[in-house]
């Protein structure tokens, strides 16, 4: 059960990623989902708190986008989980 956290989207070229840092029944977890390929780049990695989870998700996204040929991340806007 989700008790709080944040998420963000990155759209860069043909890439579309969703980053998550959420507090749930297992604790705080970070993950990155590739919307285009419908696969998890980094499924549920433990974090000490939501801020560390955000950092882990951003680093995963940065590494993936760098390997896909993109040199920089666009600005990331975090939203409260379950917001629209």
C-alpha positions in Angstrom: 0.0 0.0 0.0 1.4 3.4 -1.0 1.7 5.8 1.9 3.5 8.7 0.1 6.2 9.6 -2.4 6.8 11.3 -5.7 7.1 10.5 -9.4 8.4 12.3 -12.5 8.4 11.9 -16.3 11.2 12.3 -18.7 10.5 12.7 -22.4 13.6 13.1 -24.5 13.6 12.2 -28.2 12.0 8.8 -28.5 12.6 8.0 -24.9 9.8 8.2 -22.3 10.7 7.3 -18.7 8.8 7.5 -15.4 10.8 7.8 -12.2 9.3 6.8 -8.8 10.4 7.3 -5.2 7.7 6.0 -3.0 7.0 4.8 0.6 5.0 1.6 0.6 4.6 -1.5 2.8 8.1 -2.6 2.0 9.6 0.8 3.0 10.9 3.5 0.7 11.7 2.3 -2.8 13.0 3.8 -6.0 12.2 2.6 -9.5 12.4 3.7 -13.2 9.9 2.5 -15.8 10.5 2.8 -19.6 7.0 3.7 -20.9 8.1 3.2 -24.6 9.4 -0.3 -24.1 7.0 -1.2 -21.3 9.8 -2.5 -19.1 11.4 -1.6 -15.8 14.9 -0.2 -16.0 15.3 -0.3 -12.2 12.5 -2.2 -10.4 12.1 -1.4 -6.6 15.5 -0.6 -5.2 15.5 0.2 -1.4 16.3 3.7 -0.3 16.7 5.4 3.1 14.1 8.1 2.4 12.2 9.7 -0.5 15.0 12.1 -1.3 17.6 9.3 -1.7 15.0 7.4 -3.8 14.8 10.4 -6.1 18.5 10.6 -6.4 18.8 6.8 -7.2 16.0 7.1 -9.9 17.6 10.1 -11.5 21.0 8.4 -11.6 19.5 5.3 -13.2 17.7 7.4 -15.8 20.9 9.4 -16.5 22.9 6.3 -17.1 20.2 4.8 -19.4 19.8 8.0 -21.4 23.5 8.4 -21.7 23.8 4.9 -23.2 20.9 5.8 -25.6 23.0 8.7 -26.9 21.6 11.6 -24.9 24.2 13.7 -23.1 22.0 15.6 -20.7 18.8 15.1 -18.7 16.0 17.6 -19.2 14.7 19.4 -16.0 12.9 17.0 -13.8 9.6 18.0 -12.2 8.6 15.8 -9.3 4.9 15.4 -8.5 3.2 13.9 -5.4 2.2 10.3 -5.9 -1.3 9.7 -7.0 -1.6 13.3 -8.3 -2.8 14.1 -11.8 
